């Protein structure tokens, strides 16, 4: 077999049980053994097929519950498939649950030895690489402390460092390049790229389209346990982003969704003002397009994303009842935002075109422009709208104070005496 990983028609089935399922024999005897039986079966994965070649990174995208981690665990040898086949060749380094195999009463150094031996190294090899593993994990001052004293980030750094120093020929990473501080994350990504260049076949699960675009050679999109897209990263990320944002494109069965990209192309985006942009300023977005054939009521959309991937703003012509027939030729469409109350930071502009009724994704351009909002006062969140706090106080006299005030009042008759 010439590939690192080959998956063919993979399927994994689970059973769903009642929430009041008996936990003991006594409970079952008193409540009835029928509740031991599953209510129904469901397929976490079905008809999944793909390949990962040596020197290739495959990114796996999908919403929570799509089957991503189940897929990686089956490939890593945790559990067995109910359908299909998995063929792997080479030593597997798996980051399925960082630190899950550590014993909390052992020191970091002792856990390092155990994990590296399980990972396939000999004791001599572990001792030769121990200093390098500790240095990469940045744990020189803590390596002889019990693992129970480590923070989550420290345990993550140690587990990652062990995995990448066991000379894996196949590396499985489950969403762990998104954690940790920026410096360590950058170092991890650099090492993953180096392993790829050395011929390692890598599967990388992520919720970050930007990471998939940066790292991966191919991408796989899972939807309810089935392959929704399997292609180059840009095509798959486009489908993922459209599926994750129903206001831009409703979720439809894959057979009903086409990615054509031939009828219309967005050729340019312009922002006004370009710079400097301050929180609360108006923003005008202009899109130039080239249409190759008549399009009835296409839907143009614009999205603004923060550099961390969070969606801050979306708008489309369908929502604004601004659709019309587009004739062949070049044209321009303009979006005017009266005020944009974004917190200071870096944002990216994205644009897309869908056919009438959202059925077909005709065009999608990722990161067409960058919007830099000048720093504002440091606050949490992405929005920084104008707001005013008002505190009103009322002086309430107690009944006792009122009585005292009444007793001390001098009547006109008394004062006249």
GICOR-V120931 format. One record per residue. N is the residue number from 1. RES is the residue in three letters. PSI is psi as a letter, one per 40 degrees, with the letter a starting at -180 (NA if undefined). OMEGA is omega in radians with two decimals (* if undefined). Layout:
N | RES | PSI | OMEGA
N | RES | PSI | OMEGA
//
This chain:
1 | UNK | h | -3.04
2 | UNK | e | -3.08
3 | UNK | i | 3.10
4 | UNK | d | -3.12
5 | UNK | h | 3.02
6 | UNK | h | 3.12
7 | UNK | h | -3.07
8 | UNK | h | 3.04
9 | UNK | f | -3.06
10 | UNK | h | 3.07
11 | UNK | h | 3.09
12 | UNK | h | -3.08
13 | UNK | h | 3.07
14 | UNK | i | 3.10
15 | UNK | i | 3.08
16 | UNK | h | -3.09
17 | UNK | i | 3.10
18 | UNK | i | -3.13
19 | UNK | d | -3.14
20 | UNK | f | 3.14
21 | UNK | h | 3.14
22 | UNK | i | 3.13
23 | UNK | e | -3.13
24 | UNK | i | 3.09
25 | UNK | d | 3.13
26 | UNK | d | 3.11
27 | UNK | d | 3.14
28 | UNK | d | -3.13
29 | UNK | d | -3.11
30 | UNK | d | -3.04
31 | UNK | e | 3.14
32 | UNK | h | -3.08
33 | UNK | e | -3.11
34 | UNK | d | -3.11
35 | UNK | e | 3.02
36 | UNK | d | -3.06
37 | UNK | i | 3.10
38 | UNK | i | 3.10
39 | UNK | d | 3.11
40 | UNK | i | 3.07
41 | UNK | i | 3.04
42 | UNK | i | -3.12
43 | UNK | h | 3.06
44 | UNK | d | 3.07
45 | UNK | i | 3.12
46 | UNK | h | 3.05
47 | UNK | f | -3.14
48 | UNK | h | 3.14
49 | UNK | h | 3.07
50 | UNK | i | 3.09
51 | UNK | i | 2.98
52 | UNK | h | -3.08
53 | UNK | i | 3.03
54 | UNK | h | -3.14
55 | UNK | f | -3.11
56 | UNK | i | 3.03
57 | UNK | h | 3.07
58 | UNK | h | 3.06
59 | UNK | h | 3.14
60 | UNK | h | -3.14
61 | UNK | i | 3.09
62 | UNK | i | 3.14
63 | UNK | i | 3.11
64 | UNK | h | -3.13
65 | UNK | e | -3.12
66 | UNK | e | 3.13
67 | UNK | e | -3.06
68 | UNK | d | -3.10
69 | UNK | d | 3.07
70 | UNK | d | 3.12
71 | UNK | d | -3.09
72 | UNK | d | 3.14
73 | UNK | d | 3.09
74 | UNK | d | 3.12
75 | UNK | d | 3.12
76 | UNK | e | 3.07
77 | UNK | e | 3.11
78 | UNK | h | -3.08
79 | UNK | i | -3.12
80 | UNK | i | -3.13
81 | UNK | i | 3.06
82 | UNK | d | 3.10
83 | UNK | i | 3.01
84 | UNK | a | -3.05
85 | UNK | i | 3.02
86 | UNK | h | 3.09
87 | UNK | h | 3.09
88 | UNK | i | 3.09
89 | UNK | h | 3.10
90 | UNK | i | -3.14
91 | UNK | h | -3.08
92 | UNK | h | 2.96
93 | UNK | h | -3.01
94 | UNK | h | 3.02
95 | UNK | g | -3.07
96 | UNK | d | 3.11
97 | UNK | g | -2.99
98 | UNK | h | 3.07
99 | UNK | e | -3.07
100 | UNK | d | -3.11
101 | UNK | e | -3.13
102 | UNK | i | 3.04
103 | UNK | h | -2.97
104 | UNK | d | -3.13
105 | UNK | e | 3.07
106 | UNK | i | 3.11
107 | UNK | i | 3.08
108 | UNK | d | -3.14
109 | UNK | d | 3.14
110 | UNK | d | 3.07
111 | UNK | d | 3.08
112 | UNK | d | -3.12
113 | UNK | d | -3.10
114 | UNK | d | -3.08
115 | UNK | d | -3.14
116 | UNK | d | 3.08
117 | UNK | d | 3.09
118 | UNK | d | -3.14
119 | UNK | e | 3.03
120 | UNK | e | 3.11
121 | UNK | i | 3.00
122 | UNK | i | -3.14
123 | UNK | d | 3.11
124 | UNK | d | 3.13
125 | UNK | d | 3.13
126 | UNK | d | -3.13
127 | UNK | d | 3.14
128 | UNK | d | -3.07
129 | UNK | e | -3.04
130 | UNK | d | -3.11
131 | UNK | d | -3.13
132 | UNK | d | 3.12
133 | UNK | d | -3.12
134 | UNK | d | -3.14
135 | UNK | d | 3.13
136 | UNK | d | -3.12
137 | UNK | e | 3.12
138 | UNK | f | -3.07
139 | UNK | f | -3.09
140 | UNK | d | -3.06
141 | UNK | e | -3.03
142 | UNK | e | -2.95
143 | UNK | d | 3.14
144 | UNK | e | 3.02
145 | UNK | i | 3.08
146 | UNK | i | -3.08
147 | UNK | d | 3.13
148 | UNK | e | 3.12
149 | UNK | e | -3.11
150 | UNK | i | 2.95
151 | UNK | i | 3.10
152 | UNK | d | -3.14
153 | UNK | d | 3.12
154 | UNK | d | 3.09
155 | UNK | d | 3.11
156 | UNK | d | -3.13
157 | UNK | d | -3.14
158 | UNK | d | -3.12
159 | UNK | d | -3.14
160 | UNK | d | -3.12
161 | UNK | d | 3.12
162 | UNK | d | -3.06
163 | UNK | d | -3.06
164 | UNK | e | 3.11
165 | UNK | e | 3.10
166 | UNK | e | 3.14
167 | UNK | f | -3.12
168 | UNK | i | 2.99
169 | UNK | d | 3.02
170 | UNK | h | -3.11
171 | UNK | h | -3.14
172 | UNK | h | -3.06
173 | UNK | h | -3.09
174 | UNK | g | 2.96
175 | UNK | f | -3.09
176 | UNK | e | 3.02
177 | UNK | e | -3.12
178 | UNK | e | -3.13
179 | UNK | i | -3.11
180 | UNK | i | -3.13
181 | UNK | i | -3.03
182 | UNK | d | -3.12
183 | UNK | d | -3.13
184 | UNK | d | 3.11
185 | UNK | d | 3.12
186 | UNK | d | 3.14
187 | UNK | d | 3.13
188 | UNK | d | -3.14
189 | UNK | d | 3.11
190 | UNK | d | -3.14
191 | UNK | d | 3.10
192 | UNK | d | 3.09
193 | UNK | d | 3.13
194 | UNK | d | 3.09
195 | UNK | d | 3.08
196 | UNK | d | -3.13
197 | UNK | d | 3.11
198 | UNK | e | 3.08
199 | UNK | e | 3.13
200 | UNK | h | 3.04
201 | UNK | h | -2.96
202 | UNK | h | 2.96
203 | UNK | h | -3.00
204 | UNK | h | 3.08
205 | UNK | h | -3.10
206 | UNK | i | 2.96
207 | UNK | e | -3.09
208 | UNK | h | 3.07
209 | UNK | d | -3.14
210 | UNK | d | 3.11
211 | UNK | d | 3.11
212 | UNK | d | 3.12
213 | UNK | d | -3.08
214 | UNK | d | -2.95
215 | UNK | d | -2.80
216 | UNK | i | 3.07
217 | UNK | d | 3.05
218 | UNK | i | -3.11
219 | UNK | i | -3.13
220 | UNK | h | 3.10
221 | UNK | h | 3.09
222 | UNK | h | 3.07
223 | UNK | h | -3.12
224 | UNK | f | 3.04
225 | UNK | e | 3.14
226 | UNK | i | -3.13
227 | UNK | h | 3.10
228 | UNK | d | 3.09
229 | UNK | i | 3.12
230 | UNK | h | -3.00
231 | UNK | a | 3.07
232 | UNK | i | -3.05
233 | UNK | d | -3.08
234 | UNK | d | 3.14
235 | UNK | d | -3.09
236 | UNK | d | 3.11
237 | UNK | d | 3.09
238 | UNK | d | 3.11
239 | UNK | d | 3.13
240 | UNK | d | -3.12
241 | UNK | d | 3.12
242 | UNK | d | -3.12
243 | UNK | d | -3.09
244 | UNK | e | -3.11
245 | UNK | g | -3.06
246 | UNK | d | 3.12
247 | UNK | e | 3.12
248 | UNK | d | -3.12
249 | UNK | h | 3.13
250 | UNK | i | 3.12
251 | UNK | h | -3.14
252 | UNK | i | 3.04
253 | UNK | i | -3.04
254 | UNK | d | -3.11
255 | UNK | d | -3.09
256 | UNK | e | -3.07
257 | UNK | h | 3.12
258 | UNK | i | 3.01
259 | UNK | g | -3.00
260 | UNK | d | 3.11
261 | UNK | e | -3.10
262 | UNK | d | -3.04
263 | UNK | d | -3.11
264 | UNK | i | 3.12
265 | UNK | h | 2.99
266 | UNK | h | -2.99
267 | UNK | d | -3.12
268 | UNK | i | 3.02
269 | UNK | h | 3.09
270 | UNK | i | 3.11
271 | UNK | i | 3.06
272 | UNK | h | 0.00
273 | UNK | i | 3.12
274 | UNK | d | 3.07
275 | UNK | i | -0.13
276 | UNK | i | 3.08
277 | UNK | h | -3.13
278 | UNK | i | 3.08
279 | UNK | h | -3.14
280 | UNK | e | 3.11
281 | UNK | i | 2.97
282 | UNK | i | 3.13
283 | UNK | h | 3.04
284 | UNK | h | 3.12
285 | UNK | h | 3.11
286 | UNK | h | 3.10
287 | UNK | h | 3.00
288 | UNK | h | -3.12
289 | UNK | i | 3.06
290 | UNK | h | -3.08
291 | UNK | h | -3.07
292 | UNK | e | 3.13
293 | UNK | i | -3.12
294 | UNK | h | 3.14
295 | UNK | h | 3.10
296 | UNK | h | 3.03
297 | UNK | f | 3.05
298 | UNK | i | -3.12
299 | UNK | h | 3.06
300 | UNK | i | -3.14
301 | UNK | i | 3.10
302 | UNK | h | 3.09
303 | UNK | i | 3.05
304 | UNK | h | -3.13
305 | UNK | h | 3.00
306 | UNK | i | -3.10
307 | UNK | e | 3.07
308 | UNK | e | 3.10
309 | UNK | e | -3.12
310 | UNK | h | 3.10
311 | UNK | h | -3.08
312 | UNK | d | -3.04
313 | UNK | h | 3.00
314 | UNK | i | 3.07
315 | UNK | i | 3.10
316 | UNK | i | -3.08
317 | UNK | d | 3.11
318 | UNK | d | -3.14
319 | UNK | d | -3.11
320 | UNK | e | 3.13
321 | UNK | f | -3.04
322 | UNK | f | -3.11
323 | UNK | i | 3.10
324 | UNK | i | 3.09
325 | UNK | h | 3.09
326 | UNK | h | -3.13
327 | UNK | i | 3.09
328 | UNK | i | -3.13
329 | UNK | a | -3.14
330 | UNK | i | 3.13
331 | UNK | a | -3.11
332 | UNK | i | 3.06
333 | UNK | i | -3.01
334 | UNK | h | 3.04
335 | UNK | h | 3.11
336 | UNK | h | 3.11
337 | UNK | h | -3.04
338 | UNK | d | 3.04
339 | UNK | i | -3.10
340 | UNK | h | -3.03
341 | UNK | g | 3.13
342 | UNK | i | 3.05
343 | UNK | i | 3.13
344 | UNK | i | 3.13
345 | UNK | a | -3.13
346 | UNK | h | -3.12
347 | UNK | i | 3.10
348 | UNK | i | -3.10
349 | UNK | h | -3.12
350 | UNK | i | -3.11
351 | UNK | i | 3.13
352 | UNK | i | 3.08
353 | UNK | h | 3.06
354 | UNK | i | 3.07
355 | UNK | i | -3.14
356 | UNK | h | 3.13
357 | UNK | e | 3.03
358 | UNK | e | -3.01
359 | UNK | d | -3.02
360 | UNK | h | 3.02
361 | UNK | h | -3.05
362 | UNK | d | -3.05
363 | UNK | i | 3.03
364 | UNK | h | 3.13
365 | UNK | h | -3.07
366 | UNK | h | 3.05
367 | UNK | f | 3.14
368 | UNK | d | -3.14
369 | UNK | i | 3.10
370 | UNK | h | 3.11
371 | UNK | h | 3.13
372 | UNK | h | 3.12
373 | UNK | h | -3.11
374 | UNK | i | -3.08
375 | UNK | h | 3.04
376 | UNK | i | 3.04
377 | UNK | i | -3.04
378 | UNK | h | 3.06
379 | UNK | i | 3.09
380 | UNK | i | 3.08
381 | UNK | a | -3.10
382 | UNK | d | -3.12
383 | UNK | i | 3.11
384 | UNK | g | -3.11
385 | UNK | i | 3.07
386 | UNK | h | 3.14
387 | UNK | i | -3.12
388 | UNK | h | 3.03
389 | UNK | h | 3.08
390 | UNK | h | 3.12
391 | UNK | h | 3.11
392 | UNK | h | 3.10
393 | UNK | i | 3.11
394 | UNK | h | 3.12
395 | UNK | h | -3.11
396 | UNK | h | 3.10
397 | UNK | h | 3.09
398 | UNK | i | -3.14
399 | UNK | d | 3.14
400 | UNK | d | 3.11
401 | UNK | d | -3.13
402 | UNK | d | 3.13
403 | UNK | d | 3.13
404 | UNK | d | 3.12
405 | UNK | d | 3.13
406 | UNK | d | -3.12
407 | UNK | d | -3.07
408 | UNK | e | -3.11
409 | UNK | h | -3.12
410 | UNK | h | -3.13
411 | UNK | i | 3.13
412 | UNK | d | -3.13
413 | UNK | d | -3.12
414 | UNK | d | -3.11
415 | UNK | d | -3.11
416 | UNK | d | -3.09
417 | UNK | NA | *
//
